[in-house]
């Protein structure tokens, strides 16, 4: 969709952007904590899950599904909404980079939760889900190691794209003082 003359993005775009950001930060923190042997999230489990840290797997899966739904909504809103014009300080090359990074971020917003769901549902593996219960994946379509590798790889790709996105924001907001960040606030 074409870019409009507005200096900031529409409210729906900004709300979805920051909602996705917060959901992804929470999801990455939770996913990272699930791979650790220490009790980093024990207070959360005590407070909200009756002290059962295994139930964090369920929270992780549900948050992943929420991120997938947010990604669908973002694509729909992106398709029907006219965005602000390109920031005037962006060169042609930077516009191409920003566009490519946006495509990669959107793809990862789908691929990360989908590979996670594949790991959970299609690897045939057992997961402790709290209170002595176990979830057994209904079928093994692909080995869990393949799903996990795909899940982690898409996260690494996402983090590289995110770092590039952040560099562009910092460069144009702080270094070049072009108020780039204010477009999304």
N, C-alpha and C positions, 0 to 999 in steps of 0.2 A: 504494500500500500504506500502511496506517496506520503512524503513528509509535509506537514502543514507549516504555517507561519508562526505558530505558538512557540514561545521560548522554553516552555516546560512540557513534559509529556502529560497526556490526560491522566486524571486521577485514577481511573481503573488500572491503567498501565503501571503507575507508580505503586499503588497498593499491592498489586500482584507481584511486582518486582521485589518489594521489601518483605512480603509474606513468604515468597519462595526463598529469599535470602535467609530469613530466620528459621524456616523449616529445614533448610539444608545445613545450616550451622548446627542446629540441634541434632539432626540425623548423623552428620559426620562425627560429632562428639559422642553420641550414643554408640555408633558403629565402632568407633575407635575403642571406647570403653569395653565393649563386648569382647574384643580380642585380647584384652589385658587380663592378667591373672590376679591383679590386686582388686580391692574393693572400692574403686573410685566412685561408683554410683550407688554404693550401699545406702547413703542417706536418702536418695531418691526412692530406692526400693523399700526402705523402712517407712518412709512417709506415705507413699502412694500405692505400693504393691504388697503390703503386708509382710515386708522384709524378704520377699522372694526375688532375688536378683535374676533368676532364670526367666522371669516374666518380662524382663527388659527386651527379650527377643521378640515378644508379641508387640510391644510398644514400637520397636524398630520396624517391624513389618507393617504395622498400621500407619506409622509416619511415612514409610515408603509409599504406601498406597495413596496417602493424602498428597504426597509430592507429585505422584503420577496424575492425580485428578487436577491439582493446581497447574501442572504442565499443559494438560488438555485445555483448561480454561484460558491459560495464557496464550496458547496458539490461536484459539477462537477470538479472543479479544484483540490480539495482534493483527489478525486478518481483517477485522471489521473497524479498527480504529486508525485514524490518521495520526501519525507520530509528529513530534516536533521536527523542525528542519534539522539537517545536519549542523552540528556545532561549526561556526564559521572558521575556527582555528584548525580544523582537521584538514590535512592535505589529502589528495586523492589516494595515496598509498594508505594513509591512516584510515580512511573511509573503507577501503577494501579489507584492511585488517579487522576493523570493528565489525564489519558485516560477517566476515569469516568466523570471528570469535563468537558472535551472536549465534550463528548456525551451529557451531560446536556445542555451545552451552545448552541450546535448546535440545539438540540430539541427546546430550548427556542427561538432561532432565527426564528423558524417557528411558534411556538405556540403563542408567544406574538402578532405578527401581525395578525395571523389567528383569534385569539379570539377578537382582536380589530375590525377586519373586520366583524366578526360575530355580535359584538355589534352594529356596524354601519349599516350593511345590513340586518341582520336576527333577529333583536329584535322588529321590528315594531315601534320603537321609533322615535320621531321627534328630529332633531338636527338643531339648528340655524347655518347656514353656511355663514352668512355675507350678507350685503346689503339687509337686510329685507327678505332674502330667508330662506326657511326651507327645510331640506331634511327629507323625511319620509321613514323610512326603508320599503323596498318593501314587506316584509312578516315577520311574527313573528313565527320563528321556536322554539326559546327558549326565555324566559323572559329576559329582559335586566339586571336584577339583577344577573342572573346566568352567562351571558356573562361577566359582569363586574367583578364578583368574580373570574371567570376563568382567565380573563385578568390580574387582580391584583395578583392572586396567581402565575401565571407563571412569572410575574415580580419579585416577592419575591424569587422564586426558582432561577431565573437568577441571582439576586443580591447575593445570597448565593454562587452560583457556581463561580461568578465573584470574590467575595471576596477570595474564596479559590484559584482561579487562581492567583490573585494578591499576596496573601501570598506566594505562591510557587515562584513567580518571585522575590519578595523582599527577601525572605529567601536565595535563591540561588545566587542572584545578589549582594545584599548589605551585608548580614550577612556572607555568605560563600565565597563571592568574586569569583564566578564561571562564571561570564560573561553570565549568563542565558538570560538576556534581549537582549544582542547583537545578539542573534540568530534571533530575529524578527525585528531588525533595518536595 
